[in-house]
Amino acid sequence: MLRHSVIAILVLLIFPAFHAKDSYRRVPQTSFGAGEHFEYRVHYGIFNAADAVVDVSPQIHYVNGRPCFKVNIVGTTLGAFSWFAKVRDEWQSWMDTSAIVSQKFYRNIQENNYRKVETTVFNHATDDAVVTDENGTKKFDVPDHIQDAISGYFYLRTLDFTKLQPNDVVDVPTFLESSVYKLKVKYRGKDNVKTKFGKIKALKLTPIMPDNQLFKGENSIRIWVSDDANKVPIKVEVDLWVGSMVMEVRSFRGARNNFNWY
């Protein structure tokens, strides 16, 4: 049973948004919008291991009376890789369009024989999360500015990286699996990345990983996001205890801004 598959954790990576009890704060951003669509290919050595699709609905949805971007992410293993790690995970986030904070989160996990279907609704006025799954409904206390696994990644895209120095760390409080995590991401500076579309200037990020049985060391995941107005992941490298994985963008449409390939 793959309780935490590599794809699920990549989704979690790949990435404060509000509060005053009676009002939402506004997070200005020009990095993404409705209709954005990116597709990625994951390689494990010589194998095409998986595909991942990140899709922002072209329609605005309403949750808790608030306008939201609906983001859908699907990760699916491919070919021979499915023989020993068959995965089809779907994650959805209804993310407040102006506060860039989660209003609702859904995940449907299918990893070998393991199944999990769960919905979380956030109440930011009372700082709680209501989780519903096959075992019923439970309420959990959460801190201000709480994010889900997807909205936290989009929030990172709103940051002004010109105000950060190499090795600065950004904290994003994230709620997943009935727990609050402090997702810590270290900014490593600037780099250049080669892609199928050409080279592109990028910002290098490394999520700080706790000790675990899957990833090899604290800096085992390296993410390159485009150093432009989009700030979208272009490439991800992952060092595992057994082998390594690389995720690269293979197609896209609906980006809010042009890319500067060269």
N, C-alpha and C positions, 0 to 999 in steps of 0.2 A: 504494500500500500504506500503510495507516495503522498503523504499528508501535506507536504510542502514541496511541490514539484519545482524544478528549475524555472519552467515557464511562468508559474504563478508568482515566484519571487521576482523574476524579471519584470513582470507586470507591476508588481508592488513597487519596484524601484523606478521602472520606467514609466520613474519617484519618487502665519496667522491670517485669518481671513475676515474676521468680523468681531464685532461685539460692542455692546453698551447696554445690554439687557433689553432696551426698548427700541433699538435701532441697529441696522446693519452698517458696517463700515463699507466703504467703496474702495476697491482695488483696481485702479486704472490699468489697462493692459491693451496692447496692440499685437499680441503674439499669436492668437488663435481666435477662431469663431465658428459659427455653425457651418457644417458641410465639410470640415477638414477630414481627410482620409489618408492614412499611412499604412503601408504593408511592409512587413519585415520578414526576412528569412534567417533562421537560426541554424548554424552549422556546429556539429560536434565532430571534430577531426575531419575525416573525409565524407561524413554523412550529412545530408540535408536532414536536420533533426526535426524542425518544426517551422510552422508559419505563425505569425502573430499579426493581427489587424487591429488598428486603433481608429475608430470611426466616431465622429461627432455628428449627431443628427442634424439635418438641415433645418428642422423645425425646433422652435423653442417650446419647452414643456414647463408645466407648472406643478410644483410640489410645495406643500406648506404655504400656499398662496404666493410663492415666489417664482419668478421666471428662471428657468434653468437650462443649461446645455445638457443634453443627454449624451453621455459618452459610453460607447460599447467597445469592449476589448475581448477578442477571442484568440486563444492560443491552442493550436492543434499539432500533435506530433505527426511525422510523415514516414512513410515507407518502412524500411528496416528498423528505424528507431522505435517504431510503435510495437515491435515484437516484444521489447522488454520494458517499455515505458509508454503505454498508451494513454494519451491525455487529450481531453477536449474541455477546456475551461472557458467559461464566459463570465465576464465581470461588467457591471453597469454602474454608472454614477450619474446622479442628477445633481449637477453642480451649479450653484447660484451664479447667475451671469455677472452680477456686479460685485459680490463679496468674494467670489472664487472660494467657496466653502461647500461642503457636501450637505445636501438636504436629504438624500436617500442613496442607499448603496445596495446592490444585489450581486450575488455570486452563485453560479451553478458549476460545481466542481465535479469532473468525471476523470479520475486518475486510476487506471487499472480497475480494480473492483471497488474503489472508494467513491462514494457519492455524498455530496453536500449541497443543499439548496438553502440559501439564507438571504433574508432581507433586513436591512437596518434603516430605520428612520431617525433622523436627528432632530431634536428640539433644542434650538440654540437659546431660546429664552430661559429655559430651565436647566441647560447644560446636561442633557441626558440623551442616551441612545437606546432605542427600543428595537431589540433583535428578535426576529421570528424565524424559526426553523422547524424541523420535524419533531423537535422536543417541546415546542410551545413558544411562548413569548416571555422575554426577560428584559428588564430595564437596567441600564448601567449608567453610572455617573461618568461624565467626561469633562475635560477642561475646556476653557475658552479656546476658540479658533481650531477646533478639532477638524481633522480631515479624514477622508477615507483613502484607500490605497491608490485610487485614480486621481481624485481631486488634489491630493498632495503633490502629485507629479505636475499637474497643470499649474498649481500655485508656484512651483519652482520656476516655471516659464515666465512668470510675471516679474521676477526679480531683476533689478538693475545690477548686473555683474560688474559694471565699471566702478561700483562702490565697494567691491570686495577685493581683498588681497589674497594672493596664493596662500593656501592652507587655512583660510577662514572657514568656519564651519557654520552651516545653516541648520537649525532645528525645526522640524515640522511634526507637531503632535498628530499621530495617526491612530485611528481605531480599527482594529481587525481581530477577528476571532475572540471577541468578548474582552479584549484587552487594549489598553492605550500604550502605544510605543512612541518613543522619541526618535523619529527617523532623523539621523544625522548625516548630512552630506557635506563633504569637504570639497572646496573649490581648489583645483590644482593649477589653474592658469590657462594659457592659450596653447593651441596646437593646430596642426593641419591634418586633415583626414582625406584619404583617397576613397572614392566611391565609384559606382558604375556610371554616375552622372558627371564625374570629374572630381577635382579636389575642392575642398571647402575649408574655410577657417572655422575653428571649433573651440568651444570651451570644454575643458576636461573636468569631470566630476567623479569623485569616488565616495559612494556610500560607505559609512563606517560600519563594518559587520561585526557582530558579537561572535564569540566562539560558537562553532556549530560543526555538524558532521557532514556538511555539504560543500561549503565554500572554504577555500584554502587561504586563511589569513584575513586580517582586517581590511586590507586593500585589494581583495580578490576580485572586486567588480569595478570596472572602469567604463565610464559613460562619456561619450563625446556628443555635445549638443551644438547645433549650428550657432556660430557667433554672428548672429544677425537678429532681425526683429522677431523671427519665428521661434528661435531657441528650442528647436525640436531635436530629439535624439536622432543621430545619424548612425552611430555605431556603439556597440556594447561588447566588451570582452569580459569573460568570466573564468576565473581559475577555480577548478573543482579539485577535490582530493584525488579524483580519478579523471584525468584529462582536462580539457578546456572547451569553452563554447564561445562563438562569436555571433552576434546579431547585427545585421546590416539592413538599411532601408533598401527596398527593391522597387517600390512604386509609390506614387502619391498623387493626390489631387486636392484642390480646394484649400491650399495653404493661403493664409491671409496675406503673406508678403512674398516677394520674389526671393529666390536663393541666388547667392553669388558663387556659382560654380566657376572654376577656372582650370 
